[in-house]
Amino acid sequence: MPEPVRVLVTGAAGQIAYSLLYSIAKGDVFGKDQPIALLLLDITPMLPVLEGVVMELQDCALPLLREVIPTDKEDVAFKDLDAAILVGSMPRREGMERKDLLKANVAIFKSQGEALDKYAKKTVKVLVVGNPANTNCLIAAKSAPSIPKENFSCLTRLDHNRACSQVAMRCGISANGVRNMIIWGNHSSTQYPDVHHCKVNVQGKDVTAFDAVKDEAWLKGDFISTVQQRGAAVIKARKLSSAMSAAKAICDHMRDIWTGTPEGEFISMGVYSTGNPYGVPEDLIYSFPVSIKDKTWKIVEGLPINDFSRAKMDATAAELVEERDTAVSFLGLSKELPSNINGMAQFQEVMRQQLESSMHVELEKLLSTVKGAEAEVSKKDFEGFRNLFHRFLQVKGPSVEWSKINRPPEDSIQPYDKIKAKGLPDNIADSLNKLVVVKLNGGLGTSMGCKGPKSLISVRNENTFLDLTVQQIEHLNKTYNADVPLVLMNSFNTDEDTKKILQKYTHHRVKIHTFNQSRYPRINKESLLPVAKDMAMTGETADVWYPPGHGDIYASFYNSGLLEQLIAEGKEYIFVSNIDNLGATVDLYILNHLVSQPNGKRCEFIMEVTDKTRADVKGGTLIQYDGKLRLLEIAQVPKAHVDEFKSVTKFKIFNTNNLWISLSAIKRLQEQKAMDMEIIVNPKTLDGGLNVIQLETAVGAAIKCFDNALGINVPRSRFLPVKTTSDLLLVMSNLYSLEAGSLTMSERREFPTTPHVKLGSSFTKVQEYLTRFESIPDMLELDHLTVSGDVTFGKQVSLKGTVIIIANHGDRIDIPAGSMLENKIVSGNLRILDH
């Protein structure tokens, strides 16, 4: 087979590229026997999205696709190219002057032209798609003096195809029955779709378009305006620009360059105008009728031009001359940027500036739709979001260099037994009075099939997560005559329902405060602008907002005023944990260790870690990095090192998200704007199919910002999260005893490890799960339980050792009341019928 053709697509994380790449890789463009190497270029913040595109291409298992290289580096993307399809450009945003759009794109296409000149083959064929395509193409060509200008073209094939389709539909024939359509001029609303030389095949005979359509007024009126305005019409209907049709047109354009046009036929493409036979000004990229042979285009000569056509051709040429002159005046743009910014860096910098500017405009629009107190809260939220978005755009690659990762020094992660061995002072109540318990209460119970806050799901003896938390703190306050308040960090999803339920704790000995996480707008994955059009939270608009991860606790706590209030009341530390971690209770030994440190060495942050098992391989771990303790999450790990990260021998511990943090340190870092947490880019798909991203942070990632931070390796019993009904079965069983809101492993279990339980999809929702157990089985001697399919359990069932129960599709298994299963595999069909 021939050597692979090296094809670059820029803006490769966008929707046009998403529609385009499959066709290229399948062989629809460069030939059915031509292997392909795809190079995918986009700006750095889009690399995580690009990884998903690469996965999909790999999953297509296309025999011609030899290599896919995603990158944000010009020297990689433009190296030895045979074809370059330049899709990525700065789109025109609302309120943006055309000259500002040109200025931004001049910088981009100057940079890409220079990269082509430096790295690509001199025979490279360059197609510019990003708008304004004609002028962008001209700038790229001027910036690549060693590549013939005839190698550059811009896309007007989309307009050509649109025009053919309109005529075909009018005549009731298929689009391939329309040939020799012409698009003259600019890919803009001044373009001129010309049917004067067009042939239409009607009932096997070629006739002129005028004879086929039989409506000259339409051909000279609505037909032209429809084609000119078609892109805007698609945006209005779809809320997104043309992608599928643009991708098809790109394929048609490049295929014709590669394989040529049929004898006697011509197509439209934007090409260099110098030396043209139609009186079009020189030094433009202008759309002409061309024929192609041996990968070389030639403007079709000798076509008569009437006065109607001449006026239209001159009007679009005038627009292109003005565009060219404006753009050329911006060719010195690089002088306005710092001297160390050039090439791809210049492209990225211009893109960042424009994206931030556009985001600012959109956020101000959103704020204009609310008034009063809500406006003030939203304004503070958006300040945090702007900062996060700015940092997201600044990301230049992986947040860690693998070679700089070191194991933490031994004294930076203390064993819990060493902390416990110090004992407790008589005045431990004084320490408790300096403590605040904070529970992260922003999550819904939807993953377990429940409506409303997850904290309101019953987990043991009709007690909810929130009930157990209140009972634990009330027990502490009564036992030690202390005043430990509870603070709930709610989200806009959980706040209202949580506040209603708090009324039932009015007479409990625990003060309860709440504050709300920020509300951030989800971002359209392609435009990087908010999906939301106003601040409403009802109906269809509810899913355009999100709470931005628990790393938001620092800013939200500070902004709420509650942090200042608690400091004024003499509080010094918060103990933060997920509300669904039933092992996260106040530990007096850790608290005592915190408050007993001398002032100069006062520990500002403690992260509880525990030994990693095979089930925890994806959990974040503590490392030493640049002389500080740092949380390393799997999302930050380069792909080549993921297996190493998952190793339980190299990285032996993981973060439980039980954290002890100094209140005064949070205040200091917030006021200094020194809270630095890695950004987590979380891709989602909304119900309507729109792809969005949400920017999040993790509370533990701030450990590197605090002084004298410490890890404590705690027993596994302090990590008892309930994320699924499999976890729920464990905590509802006799494996645990409940006292004063705290769950402890039953003394009757002979070994301290927790059984591994895996319930199938029939048990996912809490209500379904509850109907399948007449009572919770005895699990004191269980090691492993797997249940799959339609399975129910009678009363007083006992499970020991390893038990696997599998009901195949269409079968049902009822485990009889009183059964004892020890080291058993049960499969097939077993129905217990009532008589």
Secondary structure, DSSP 4 states (H G I P E B T S, - for coil): -PPPEEEEEESTTSHHHHHHHHHHHHTTTT-TT--EEEEEE--GGGHHHHHHHHHHHHHTT-TTEEEEEEES-HHHHTTT-SEEEE----PPPTT--HHHHHHHHHHHHHHHHHHHHHHS-TT-EEEE-SSSHHHHHHHHHHT-TTS-GGGEEE--HHHHHHHHHHHHHHHTS-GGGEE--EEEB-SSTT-EEE-TT-EEEETTEEEEHHHHH--HHHHHTHHHHHHHHHHHHHHHHHSS---HHHHHHHHHHHHHHHH-PPTT--EEEEEE-TT-TT-PPSS-EEEEEEEEETTEEEEPP-----HHHHHHHHHHHHHHHHHHHHHHHTTTGGGGS-TT--HHHHHHHHHHHHHHHHHHHHHHHHHTT--HHHHHHHHHHHHHHHHHHHHHHH--S-SS-GGG-BPPPGGGEEEHHHHHHT---TTHHHHHTTEEEEEEE--BSGGGT--SBGGGSEEETTEEHHHHHHHHHHHHHHHHT----EEEEE-TTTHHHHHHHHGGGTTSS--EEEEE---EE-EETTT-SBS-SSS--SGGGGGGEE---GGGHHHHHHHHSHHHHHHHTT--EEEEEETTBTT----HHHHHHHHTS-GGG---EEEEEEE--GGGTTS-EEEEETTEEEEE-GGGS-GGGHHHHH-TTTS-EEEEEEEEEEHHHHHHHHHTT----PPEEEEEE-TTS-EEEEEE--GGGGGGGSTT-EEEE--GGG--B--SHHHHHHHHSTTEEEETTEEEE-TT-SS-SPPEEEE-GGGSSHHHHHHTBSSPPB-TTEEEEEEESEEEE-TT-EEEEEEEEEPPTT-EEEEPTT-EEEEEEEES-B-----
